[in-house]
Amino acid sequence: MKNIAKPKGFELAAQAKLLLREVLKLTSKGPKKYRFSLFQKMETLALDILQDIYEANNSYVAGSVRGGFSLNG
């Protein structure tokens, strides 16, 4: 059986980065009349997704969430 290399870092964040990269690539090639309305909203949402993932990952600390809430029940 082949050894499959595990992805480096946080897989969900890596996928969100790929999403952001694709959104930025697609929106940069679009017509200018949409660039500051629809495309700006798409870019903002993709950035918000990535930011929320990092904030959620940083708030998880060894089985608990900052602020005293327990994930065990």
Sine and cosine of phi, psi and omega as CSV:
sin_phi,cos_phi,sin_psi,cos_psi,sin_omega,cos_omega
0.00,0.00,0.73,-0.69,-0.01,-1.00
-0.95,0.30,0.56,-0.83,0.12,-0.99
-0.99,0.12,0.88,-0.48,0.02,-1.00
-1.00,-0.09,0.81,-0.59,-0.01,-1.00
-0.93,0.36,0.75,-0.66,0.06,-1.00
-0.96,0.27,0.59,-0.81,0.03,-1.00
-0.91,0.43,0.60,-0.80,0.01,-1.00
-0.98,0.20,0.65,-0.76,0.08,-1.00
0.98,0.19,-0.34,-0.94,-0.09,-1.00
-1.00,0.03,0.92,-0.39,-0.13,-0.99
-0.87,0.50,-0.67,0.74,0.00,-1.00
-0.89,0.46,-0.66,0.75,0.03,-1.00
-0.91,0.41,-0.60,0.80,0.03,-1.00
-0.90,0.44,-0.66,0.75,0.03,-1.00
-0.93,0.37,-0.60,0.80,0.05,-1.00
-0.91,0.41,-0.59,0.81,0.07,-1.00
-0.90,0.43,-0.65,0.76,0.06,-1.00
-0.89,0.46,-0.67,0.75,0.06,-1.00
-0.87,0.50,-0.73,0.68,0.00,-1.00
-0.88,0.48,-0.69,0.72,0.01,-1.00
-0.87,0.50,-0.69,0.73,0.00,-1.00
-0.92,0.38,-0.66,0.75,0.03,-1.00
-0.88,0.47,-0.71,0.71,0.01,-1.00
-0.90,0.44,-0.62,0.78,0.01,-1.00
-0.91,0.41,-0.71,0.71,-0.03,-1.00
-0.93,0.37,-0.66,0.75,-0.06,-1.00
-0.96,0.26,-0.42,0.91,0.01,-1.00
-0.95,0.30,-0.35,0.94,-0.02,-1.00
-1.00,-0.09,-0.05,1.00,-0.07,-1.00
-0.98,0.19,0.19,-0.98,0.02,-1.00
-0.91,0.42,0.55,-0.84,-0.06,-1.00
-0.89,0.46,-0.50,0.87,-0.05,-1.00
-0.91,0.41,-0.35,0.94,0.05,-1.00
-0.97,-0.23,-0.18,0.98,-0.16,-0.99
-0.89,0.46,-0.60,0.80,-0.08,-1.00
-0.98,-0.19,0.17,0.99,0.08,-1.00
-0.85,-0.53,-0.99,0.14,-0.05,-1.00
-0.91,0.42,-0.72,0.69,-0.06,-1.00
-0.92,0.38,-0.60,0.80,0.04,-1.00
-0.89,0.45,-0.64,0.77,0.03,-1.00
-0.91,0.41,-0.65,0.76,0.03,-1.00
-0.89,0.45,-0.68,0.73,0.01,-1.00
-0.91,0.42,-0.67,0.74,0.01,-1.00
-0.89,0.45,-0.68,0.73,0.02,-1.00
-0.90,0.43,-0.65,0.76,0.02,-1.00
-0.90,0.43,-0.65,0.76,0.05,-1.00
-0.91,0.41,-0.64,0.77,0.03,-1.00
-0.89,0.45,-0.64,0.77,0.04,-1.00
-0.87,0.50,-0.75,0.66,0.00,-1.00
-0.89,0.46,-0.67,0.74,0.01,-1.00
-0.90,0.44,-0.68,0.73,0.01,-1.00
-0.89,0.45,-0.61,0.79,0.03,-1.00
-0.90,0.44,-0.71,0.70,0.01,-1.00
-0.91,0.41,-0.64,0.77,0.03,-1.00
-0.91,0.42,-0.66,0.75,0.02,-1.00
-0.91,0.41,-0.64,0.77,0.01,-1.00
-0.92,0.39,-0.64,0.77,-0.01,-1.00
-0.96,0.29,-0.42,0.91,-0.01,-1.00
-0.99,0.16,-0.29,0.96,0.02,-1.00
-0.99,0.11,0.88,-0.48,-0.04,-1.00
-0.74,-0.67,0.96,-0.29,0.13,-0.99
0.69,0.73,0.83,0.55,0.10,-0.99
1.00,0.05,0.08,1.00,0.04,-1.00
-0.60,-0.80,0.22,-0.98,0.05,-1.00
-0.93,-0.37,0.64,-0.77,0.02,-1.00
-0.82,0.58,0.61,-0.80,-0.04,-1.00
0.96,-0.27,-0.01,1.00,0.11,-0.99
1.00,-0.07,0.04,1.00,0.01,-1.00
-0.99,0.10,0.67,-0.74,-0.01,-1.00
-0.98,-0.18,0.64,-0.77,0.05,-1.00
-1.00,0.08,-0.10,1.00,-0.05,-1.00
-1.00,-0.03,0.11,0.99,0.06,-1.00
0.77,-0.63,0.00,0.00,0.00,0.00
